[in-house]
């Protein structure tokens, strides 16, 4: 029986919750994901996570988990690419660079809401135009922040990470488990 609502349609977040055996249902929330004027990446992902969780909590008696992930390079938020040219530009900018992946997580129930942001540093190897084009041809980058998925084919581009691997995938499991504990949502409950 579900003990949590996931306010997301992300298959990666579902896989991560499955990994720690949380019993949940999905109820994606449709919210405006525009960056506000002057809003930092940190504030942006936390706000979106809270808005998703709060929106879902208005419709459910269960705790609701909201989350949002962005890639940040030189204080610029890299969202999901809208075209292959956009994906190429993002991957070219990440080539040989260290960037941050920020994920905001929030759990809300009955007016009570807790949130936090987790940051992981990721360093890419230098990429050739041919590597970038071949990766884009797989279509994998098109639905991912920063135009890559560390858990997929882009794993070969990652020289190093400092911080939570699951955060880069889309849901930092250690911190998520801690927030779940606040609402008595068990993990490993298969």
N, C-alpha and C positions, 0 to 999 in steps of 0.2 A: 504494500500500500504506500502511495506517495506521501512523503513527509516534507516535501519542498516543491516550490514552483520555480523553474528556470525561465526567466524573462528574456529568452534568447532563442533564436533559430539556429545558432552556430553548431554545426556538426562536431567541431573540435571541442567546444565546451561540453557537449553531451558525452563525447568519448572520455573526457577527463573526469566528469562526475561518475561515469560508469566505472572508470578505473578504480575509484575509491568506494564503489558500491553504495552510492547514495540513491535512495528511492525518490524519484522526482517525476514531475510532469513538465511539459513545455508549454509556455504561453508567451510567445514573443510579443513585445510591446512596440507600438509604432510611435516613436518620438522623433522630434526634430534633432538631428545630429550635427547641426551647424555649430561652428566654433564662434563664440561670442567675441566681440571686439575686445582686445587686450587680454583675453583669457589665456592663461598658461596651459601647456599640455597636461600638466599634473591636475589642475583644476578642471580641465575639460573632461578627462576620463572619469574623474570622481563624480562630477555633476551628472554625466550620462548614466553611470552605473546607478546612482541614487534615483534619478528620474525613472529609469526602467523598473527598479525594484519598487518604488513608491507607487507607480502606475499599476503594476501587477498586484500590489498589496491591497489596492482598493477593490479588487475583484476576487480576492481569495482569503480564506481564513488561515491558510498555511503561510509559513515564511516564504518570502520571494527573494530570489537571488538575481541581481542585475549585475552586468559586467560590460566593460568596454575597453578595448585595447587600441593603442596607437603606437606608431613608430615615430621617433623624434631624432632628427639629424640637424645639428647646429641650431637648436631651438625652433625648428620648423616641423610641424606635424605632417607626416606622410600618411594619408588615408589610403583607401582602396583605390586602385587605378580605375579610371573610367574608359580608357582606350589602351591599345597596345603601345602607342607612343608614350602615353603617361607611364605605363609600367616600365618601358625602356628608360625613361628619364629618371624614375625612382631608383631602379637598380643601378644605373650608371652613377648616381650620386652616392649610393651606399658602397660602391666598389672601393675596396681598400680602406674603408673608414670604420670607425667605431660609432655606433648609435645606441640609443636607449629604446627599450620597449617598455611602455607604461601600461599597466592594466589597473583600472578602477574596479573594485568589487564592493557591492553593498547588499545587505540583507535587511529587509523590512518586514514588519508584521504589526498590525494594529497600532500604527503611529510610532512604533519604536523602530529606529533605523541606525545601523552601524555601517561604516564604510572605511575603506583605506585604499591606498595606491601602492602598487609594488613596481619597482623599477629593476630592469635587468640590462646590463651592457652587452652588446653583441658586436663582434668585429668580423667584418667580411674580408675575404681575400680579394686581391685585385681581380676584376673580371674583364674578359675580352668582350668585344661587341658580339662575337660569334656565340660565346657562352650565354650572354644575355638573350640574344635572339632565339637560341635553341630552348632556353628555359621558358620564354614567353610562348613559344610554339606549343608547349605542353598545356597551356591554358591555366596552369596551376596558380599563377600570380594574380589572376583577375578578381578574386574575391577575398584578398588578404591585405591587411594593413601593411604598407611598405612594399607591397608587390612580391612578398615571398612567404613561404611556409617552412619554418625550421624543421618540422616533422615530416616534410615531404622531400621532393627532389632538390630543393635549395639547401638541404643539409650539407652538400658538398661545397657550398660557398662560405660556410661558417668556420672561421679560424679559431675563435674562442668565444666563450660567454662567461660573464661574471654575474652570478645571481641565479634566479629560478628559471629552469628550463621550461616548466609548465606555464610560467608566466608568458614566455615568448609564444607558446602555442595558443594561449588565450585565456587561461585561468590559473592563477598561482594557487596550487593545491594546499600548501601548508597554511597560508593565510585564509584561504576559503574554509578549510577544516576548522580553524580557530573561530571564524565567524559563525559557522554552522553550530559549533558547540554552544555558543551564547543562546541559541534558540532550541537547544536540545535535539538537533537534527543529527542522527547517528551516521557515521561512516562505517564502511565494511558491513553493511546490513543486508547481505544477499539473501 
